[in-house]
Amino acid sequence: MNLQAFMAEDFMLNESFVRYCLQSNDEDVAFWNDWIARNPHKRPETEKAREWVLRLGVRLNASEKQEEFSKLRAMIETDRVQGKRRKSYLPYVAAAAMFAGAVVGAWLWKKQPRTEHSAAMAYTTYHADSARKQVILADGSTVILNCNSTLKVPASFNQQERHLILQGEALYDVQKDDKRPFTVTAGQATVQVLGTVFKVRAYLFENNVQVSLLSGKVNVAADNAATALLPGQMVKTSRGGLIAGTFDAARESDWRSGRLLFKDASLQEIANLLEYWYGVKVHVAPRNYQAIHFNGQFMNKSLSEVIASITYITNLKINISGNELFINQ
């Protein structure tokens, strides 16, 4: 396979490249990130192909999607045999990319190595361990999955319903669809939206679920309680109900952009930010610590990189064991 000869439509028809676009397979993501970095002259073609792939969410049934994709493939192959110039069918490719993108979902359910099967339901499971992962769903919605988090996507997603299962934390940017509400189940809470941006935090070590609304409107239900949120509002689950409140919009904006900021942070503030940012349970050993005033800014850095900086400047001892972090001095 001569990738150097690939044009945008060739990349779009390559299943490995599709999985890279959808961030659904770590090996494919690593391969294409490396290949594109080593071949910058192909970046315009790969970016064009990626744009086409990500135009998802066409409301067609499976046979219609497959038919349109087959037309696209046949047209490309025919023009190659006849030696026609590519620009003769590129307009059709651009228009049909929506249909091709819809077929991607079928590829992923068949090719995805992390699919879990049960008697009643099949899921594709996404894991984010030491680093965040971006997931682009079949309806065009995007999910930023935080560290130490798991997202389960039923095989039936984007058919009659749009339903996800979360353990950990994720930010959702949902494509509007009045006919198919978007729901997330996390612990004892269920969140339902039509099209909006919201965040759900449901780590097991925190024993509650928190829902924060950045834009739009969401409905949250837990046990026998239910409420609707407006932008800037949040709720936490508690025994038998929901506790309403507000959240720091600036901090959530930083989180979304990957900007972790410490401003004259004390030991407890360091612990709180690491726990909030990376989804780890932080333990501070009880003792008399020297006063700490830590300043630093990190853009999309791993937990290990941030810890290395903190320990170097503050002389704290920080150890990681699984999803737990231990601070001593």
C-alpha positions as CSV (number, residue, x, y, z in Angstrom):
1,M,0.0,0.0,0.0
2,N,1.6,3.2,-1.2
3,L,0.3,5.9,1.2
4,Q,2.4,8.5,-0.5
5,A,0.1,8.2,-3.5
6,F,-3.1,8.5,-1.5
7,M,-5.5,11.4,-2.1
8,A,-8.2,12.5,0.2
9,E,-10.7,10.0,-1.0
10,D,-8.2,7.2,-0.6
11,F,-7.7,8.1,3.0
12,M,-11.4,8.3,3.5
13,L,-11.9,4.7,2.2
14,N,-9.1,3.3,4.4
15,E,-10.6,1.6,7.5
16,S,-7.5,2.3,9.6
17,F,-7.7,6.0,8.8
18,V,-11.4,6.1,9.7
19,R,-10.7,4.6,13.1
20,Y,-7.9,7.2,13.5
21,C,-10.4,10.0,12.7
22,L,-12.9,8.6,15.2
23,Q,-10.2,8.1,17.9
24,S,-11.6,4.6,18.3
25,N,-8.4,2.5,18.2
26,D,-5.2,3.5,20.0
27,E,-2.9,1.7,17.5
28,D,-4.4,3.4,14.5
29,V,-4.3,6.8,16.2
30,A,-0.6,6.4,17.1
31,F,0.2,5.2,13.5
32,W,-1.5,8.1,11.7
33,N,-0.3,10.7,14.1
34,D,3.2,9.5,13.5
35,W,2.7,9.1,9.7
36,I,1.2,12.6,9.2
37,A,4.0,14.2,11.4
38,R,6.6,12.5,9.1
39,N,4.7,13.4,5.9
40,P,3.6,17.0,6.4
41,H,3.1,17.4,2.6
42,K,0.1,15.0,2.8
43,R,-1.5,17.0,5.6
44,P,-4.0,18.9,3.4
45,E,-5.3,15.6,2.0
46,T,-5.6,13.9,5.3
47,E,-7.3,16.9,6.9
48,K,-9.8,17.0,4.0
49,A,-10.5,13.3,4.4
50,R,-10.9,13.6,8.1
51,E,-13.4,16.4,7.7
52,W,-15.5,14.2,5.4
53,V,-15.3,11.2,7.8
54,L,-16.5,13.3,10.7
55,R,-19.6,14.6,8.9
56,L,-21.8,12.0,10.6
57,G,-25.4,11.6,11.7
58,V,-27.2,11.2,8.4
59,R,-30.7,9.8,9.1
60,L,-30.7,6.8,6.7
61,N,-31.3,3.2,7.4
62,A,-28.4,0.8,7.2
63,S,-29.1,-0.4,3.6
64,E,-29.4,3.2,2.3
65,K,-26.1,4.1,3.9
66,Q,-24.4,1.1,2.4
67,E,-25.9,1.8,-1.0
68,E,-24.5,5.4,-1.0
69,F,-21.1,4.3,0.2
70,S,-21.0,1.6,-2.5
71,K,-21.8,4.2,-5.2
72,L,-18.9,6.3,-3.9
73,R,-16.5,3.5,-3.9
74,A,-17.6,2.3,-7.4
75,M,-17.3,5.8,-8.9
76,I,-13.8,6.2,-7.5
77,E,-12.6,2.7,-8.7
78,T,-14.2,3.3,-12.2
79,D,-12.5,6.6,-12.6
80,R,-9.2,5.1,-11.7
81,V,-9.5,2.4,-14.3
82,Q,-10.6,4.9,-16.9
83,G,-7.8,7.3,-16.0
84,K,-10.1,10.2,-15.3
85,R,-8.9,13.2,-13.4
86,R,-9.9,13.0,-9.7
87,K,-11.6,16.4,-9.7
88,S,-14.4,15.0,-11.9
89,Y,-15.9,13.1,-9.0
90,L,-14.7,15.1,-6.0
91,P,-17.9,17.1,-5.8
92,Y,-19.8,13.8,-5.4
93,V,-17.3,12.6,-2.8
94,A,-17.9,15.8,-0.8
95,A,-21.6,15.4,-1.0
96,A,-21.5,11.6,-0.3
97,A,-19.1,11.9,2.6
98,M,-22.0,12.3,4.9
99,F,-23.2,8.9,3.8
100,A,-19.8,7.4,4.0
101,G,-19.4,8.7,7.5
102,A,-22.6,7.0,8.5
103,V,-21.1,3.6,7.3
104,V,-18.2,4.2,9.6
105,G,-20.3,3.2,12.5
106,A,-20.9,-0.2,11.0
107,W,-17.2,-0.7,10.4
108,L,-16.4,0.2,14.0
109,W,-18.9,-2.2,15.5
110,K,-17.4,-5.0,13.3
111,K,-13.7,-4.1,13.7
112,Q,-13.6,-2.6,17.2
113,P,-11.5,-4.9,19.4
114,R,-13.0,-3.6,22.6
115,T,-16.6,-4.6,21.9
116,E,-18.3,-6.4,24.8
117,H,-21.1,-8.9,24.1
118,S,-23.9,-10.1,26.3
119,A,-27.1,-11.9,25.7
120,A,-29.1,-8.7,25.6
121,M,-26.7,-6.0,24.3
122,A,-23.4,-5.3,22.6
123,Y,-21.2,-2.4,23.6
124,T,-18.2,-0.6,22.3
125,T,-16.1,0.4,25.4
126,Y,-13.7,3.3,25.4
127,H,-11.1,3.6,28.2
128,A,-9.1,6.6,29.1
129,D,-6.4,5.6,31.5
130,S,-3.5,8.0,32.1
131,A,-4.5,10.5,29.4
132,R,-7.8,12.0,28.2
133,K,-9.4,10.6,25.1
134,Q,-11.7,12.3,22.6
135,V,-14.5,10.1,21.2
136,I,-16.6,11.2,18.2
137,L,-20.0,9.4,18.2
138,A,-22.0,8.2,15.3
139,D,-24.4,11.2,15.6
140,G,-21.6,13.7,15.4
141,S,-21.6,14.4,19.1
142,T,-18.2,14.6,20.8
143,V,-17.0,13.3,24.2
144,I,-13.9,14.3,26.1
145,L,-13.3,11.3,28.3
146,N,-11.2,12.1,31.4
147,C,-8.4,10.0,32.9
148,N,-9.4,6.8,34.6
149,S,-12.8,6.8,32.9
150,T,-14.8,4.3,30.9
151,L,-17.5,5.1,28.3
152,K,-19.8,2.3,27.0
153,V,-21.6,2.9,23.7
154,P,-24.4,0.4,22.8
155,A,-24.3,-1.0,19.3
156,S,-27.8,0.5,18.9
157,F,-26.6,4.0,19.5
158,N,-28.0,6.6,17.0
159,Q,-30.7,4.2,15.8
160,Q,-33.9,4.5,17.8
161,E,-32.1,6.1,20.7
162,R,-28.8,7.7,21.9
163,H,-27.8,6.2,25.2
164,L,-24.4,6.0,26.9
165,I,-23.1,4.6,30.2
166,L,-20.3,6.4,32.0
167,Q,-18.0,5.5,34.9
168,G,-15.6,8.4,35.7
169,E,-15.9,11.8,34.0
170,A,-16.7,13.1,30.6
171,L,-17.7,16.4,28.8
172,Y,-20.3,16.0,26.2
173,D,-21.0,18.3,23.2
174,V,-24.2,16.9,21.9
175,Q,-25.7,17.3,18.4
176,K,-29.3,18.4,18.5
177,D,-31.9,15.8,17.6
178,D,-35.5,16.5,18.8
179,K,-36.6,13.0,17.9
180,R,-33.9,11.1,19.7
181,P,-32.9,12.5,23.1
182,F,-29.4,11.9,24.3
183,T,-29.1,10.2,27.6
184,V,-26.2,9.3,29.9
185,T,-26.4,6.9,32.8
186,A,-23.8,7.4,35.5
187,G,-24.2,5.6,38.8
188,Q,-27.6,6.3,40.2
189,A,-28.1,9.4,37.9
190,T,-29.6,9.7,34.5
191,V,-29.1,12.8,32.4
192,Q,-31.2,13.6,29.3
193,V,-30.6,16.3,26.7
194,L,-31.5,17.2,23.1
195,G,-28.5,19.2,22.2
196,T,-26.1,20.9,24.6
197,V,-22.7,20.9,26.4
198,F,-22.6,19.3,29.8
199,K,-20.2,17.5,32.1
200,V,-20.8,14.4,34.2
201,R,-18.5,13.3,37.0
202,A,-19.1,9.9,38.5
203,Y,-15.9,8.4,40.0
204,L,-16.5,5.6,42.4
205,F,-14.2,7.0,45.1
206,E,-16.4,10.1,45.4
207,N,-19.7,8.3,46.1
208,N,-21.8,10.8,44.2
209,V,-22.6,11.9,40.7
210,Q,-22.1,15.6,39.7
211,V,-23.7,17.1,36.6
212,S,-22.6,20.6,35.4
213,L,-24.3,22.4,32.5
214,L,-22.2,24.7,30.3
215,S,-24.8,25.5,27.7
216,G,-28.3,24.5,26.7
217,K,-30.6,22.6,29.1
218,V,-30.5,19.2,30.7
219,N,-32.8,17.1,32.8
220,V,-31.3,15.1,35.7
221,A,-33.0,12.3,37.6
222,A,-31.7,10.2,40.5
223,D,-33.7,7.9,42.8
224,N,-37.1,9.8,43.3
225,A,-35.8,13.3,42.5
226,A,-35.6,15.1,39.2
227,T,-34.6,18.6,38.1
228,A,-33.8,20.7,35.1
229,L,-30.6,22.7,34.9
230,L,-29.7,26.0,33.2
231,P,-26.2,27.1,32.2
232,G,-23.9,27.6,35.1
233,Q,-25.9,25.3,37.4
234,M,-25.0,21.9,38.7
235,V,-26.4,19.2,40.9
236,K,-24.9,16.4,43.0
237,T,-26.6,13.3,44.0
238,S,-27.2,12.5,47.7
239,R,-29.1,9.9,49.5
240,G,-32.6,10.1,48.3
241,G,-32.3,13.3,46.2
242,L,-30.3,16.0,44.4
243,I,-28.4,18.9,45.8
244,A,-28.4,22.0,43.6
245,G,-25.6,24.5,43.3
246,T,-23.3,26.4,40.9
247,F,-19.8,25.7,39.6
248,D,-16.7,27.7,38.6
249,A,-17.3,28.3,34.9
250,A,-13.7,29.6,34.4
251,R,-12.2,26.4,35.9
252,E,-14.4,24.3,33.7
253,S,-13.4,26.3,30.6
254,D,-9.8,25.7,31.6
255,W,-10.5,22.0,32.0
256,R,-12.1,21.8,28.6
257,S,-9.1,23.5,26.9
258,G,-6.6,21.4,28.8
259,R,-5.1,24.3,30.9
260,L,-4.3,23.3,34.4
261,L,-3.4,26.4,36.5
262,F,-2.0,26.6,40.0
263,K,-2.0,30.1,41.5
264,D,-0.1,30.3,44.9
265,A,-1.6,26.9,45.6
266,S,-1.4,25.4,49.1
267,L,-0.9,21.7,49.7
268,Q,-4.6,21.1,50.0
269,E,-5.3,23.1,46.8
270,I,-2.7,21.0,45.0
271,A,-4.4,17.8,46.2
272,N,-7.8,19.1,45.2
273,L,-6.8,20.1,41.7
274,L,-5.0,16.9,41.0
275,E,-8.0,14.9,42.2
276,Y,-10.4,17.1,40.1
277,W,-8.2,17.1,37.0
278,Y,-7.0,13.5,36.7
279,G,-9.7,11.5,38.4
280,V,-7.5,10.0,41.1
281,K,-8.2,9.7,44.8
282,V,-5.5,11.9,46.6
283,H,-4.4,11.0,50.1
284,V,-2.3,13.6,52.1
285,A,-0.4,12.0,54.9
286,P,-1.3,13.7,58.3
287,R,1.6,15.7,59.6
288,N,2.9,19.3,60.0
289,Y,3.9,20.5,56.5
290,Q,5.9,23.5,55.7
291,A,3.8,26.2,54.0
292,I,3.6,25.6,50.2
293,H,2.8,28.3,47.6
294,F,3.0,26.6,44.3
295,N,2.5,28.3,40.9
296,G,2.4,26.7,37.5
297,Q,0.6,26.3,34.3
298,F,0.3,23.1,32.3
299,M,-1.3,22.6,28.9
300,N,-2.5,19.1,28.2
301,K,0.2,17.5,30.4
302,S,0.0,14.0,31.9
303,L,-0.3,13.5,35.6
304,S,3.3,12.2,35.8
305,E,4.6,15.4,34.1
306,V,2.7,17.6,36.5
307,I,3.8,15.6,39.5
308,A,7.5,15.8,38.4
309,S,7.2,19.6,38.4
310,I,5.4,19.8,41.7
311,T,7.9,17.5,43.5
312,Y,10.9,19.3,42.1
313,I,9.8,22.7,43.3
314,T,8.1,21.8,46.6
315,N,10.2,18.8,47.7
316,L,6.9,16.9,48.3
317,K,7.0,13.2,47.9
318,I,4.1,12.0,45.6
319,N,3.6,8.4,44.7
320,I,0.9,6.8,42.4
321,S,-0.6,3.4,43.0
322,G,-3.3,2.5,40.5
323,N,-6.0,5.3,40.7
324,E,-4.7,6.6,44.0
325,L,-2.1,9.3,44.7
326,F,-0.2,9.6,48.0
327,I,1.4,12.9,49.1
328,N,4.0,13.1,51.9
329,Q,6.9,15.4,52.8
